[in-house]
Amino acid sequence: MSEPSLVLYRVIYSERVRIETKNFLLRAVAKGLGQPCLQALKAIDHRLSVYPQFGEPLRDLKMRGETLWIGTIEPLVVQYIIDEPNRLVFVVVPLKILPGFEL
């Protein structure tokens, strides 16, 4: 009997998020926080594609099956939309850094 294959979610980052993330990483490197921030970004991306429900739901949206979520992997906070019927995740708001890790 074969193992069921894992169906990943497709994670879509807005252009604004991509630009802000690059700028954020440059600031993090300059402050000596490049490695922890890069590791957190990779972990967030992985979780969003495998199990985006790792965070907390904030509210259901108007489109059926879409929910706004927030998740944290220190030192970063990500806000995202899960479109469950289509197995999509949208990150349209730039990631934030937790207090105490200010860049």
MARPA-938935 format. One record per residue (C-alpha): residue number from 0; y, z, x. Coordinates in steps of 0.25 Angstrom, whole numbers, padded with zeros to 4 digits. Each point is the difference from the previous one (the first is absolute). Last residue first. Example, Ala and Ser with C-alpha at 12.3 -4.5 7.8 and 13.67 -1.06 7.14 Angstrom:
// MARPA-938935
> nuro/c2/c3/c1
> 1/-0004/0029/0055 $
> 0/-0014/0002/-0006 $
END
This chain:
// MARPA-938935
> nuro/c2/c3/c1
> 102/0188/0051/0062 $
> 101/-0003/0012/-0007 $
> 100/-0013/0006/0001 $
> 99/0003/0014/-0005 $
> 98/0001/-0005/-0014 $
> 97/-0011/-0011/-0003 $
> 96/0003/-0014/0003 $
> 95/0002/-0011/-0010 $
> 94/-0006/-0013/-0003 $
> 93/0008/-0011/-0005 $
> 92/-0001/-0003/-0015 $
> 91/-0008/-0013/-0004 $
> 90/-0014/0004/0003 $
> 89/-0009/-0007/-0010 $
> 88/-0015/0003/-0001 $
> 87/-0009/-0011/-0007 $
> 86/-0014/0002/-0006 $
> 85/0003/-0009/-0011 $
> 84/-0003/0009/-0012 $
> 83/0004/0012/0009 $
> 82/0014/-0004/0003 $
> 81/0004/0011/0009 $
> 80/0015/0002/0003 $
> 79/0005/0007/0013 $
> 78/0008/0011/0006 $
> 77/-0003/0003/0014 $
> 76/0003/0013/0007 $
> 75/-0002/0001/0016 $
> 74/-0001/0011/0010 $
> 73/-0011/0004/-0004 $
> 72/-0008/-0009/-0010 $
> 71/0006/0002/-0013 $
> 70/-0002/-0008/-0013 $
> 69/0008/-0003/-0012 $
> 68/-0004/-0008/-0012 $
> 67/0005/-0009/-0011 $
> 66/-0010/-0005/-0010 $
> 65/-0003/-0014/-0005 $
> 64/-0012/-0002/-0010 $
> 63/0008/-0006/-0011 $
> 62/0014/-0004/0005 $
> 61/0010/0010/-0005 $
> 60/-0002/0010/0011 $
> 59/-0009/0012/0000 $
> 58/0007/0012/0008 $
> 57/0000/0008/0013 $
> 56/-0015/-0001/0004 $
> 55/-0003/0008/0012 $
> 54/-0006/-0005/0013 $
> 53/-0014/-0004/0004 $
> 52/-0001/-0009/-0012 $
> 51/0002/-0012/0010 $
> 50/-0014/0000/0004 $
> 49/-0005/-0011/0009 $
> 48/0013/-0009/0001 $
> 47/0010/0011/-0001 $
> 46/-0008/0009/0009 $
> 45/0000/-0010/0011 $
> 44/0015/-0003/-0001 $
> 43/0003/0015/0000 $
> 42/-0009/0003/0012 $
> 41/0006/-0011/0008 $
> 40/0014/0005/-0004 $
> 39/-0004/0014/0004 $
> 38/-0005/-0005/0014 $
> 37/0013/-0007/0002 $
> 36/0008/0012/-0003 $
> 35/-0008/0009/0009 $
> 34/0001/-0010/0011 $
> 33/0015/-0003/-0001 $
> 32/0005/0014/-0001 $
> 31/0007/0000/0014 $
> 30/0014/-0001/-0006 $
> 29/0001/-0014/0005 $
> 28/-0013/-0004/-0006 $
> 27/0003/0006/-0013 $
> 26/0013/-0008/-0001 $
> 25/-0007/-0013/0003 $
> 24/-0011/0004/-0010 $
> 23/0011/0002/-0011 $
> 22/0006/-0014/0003 $
> 21/-0014/-0007/-0001 $
> 20/-0003/0008/-0013 $
> 19/0014/-0003/-0006 $
> 18/-0003/-0015/0002 $
> 17/-0014/0000/-0006 $
> 16/0005/0009/-0011 $
> 15/0011/-0010/-0004 $
> 14/-0009/-0011/0001 $
> 13/-0009/0006/-0011 $
> 12/-0013/0005/0005 $
> 11/-0013/-0004/-0008 $
> 10/-0013/0007/0001 $
> 9/-0012/-0007/-0005 $
> 8/-0010/0010/-0005 $
> 7/-0014/0000/0006 $
> 6/-0013/-0003/-0006 $
> 5/-0011/0008/0007 $
> 4/-0013/-0006/0000 $
> 3/-0012/0006/-0008 $
> 2/-0011/0004/0010 $
> 1/-0013/-0009/-0001 $
> 0/-0013/0004/-0006 $
END
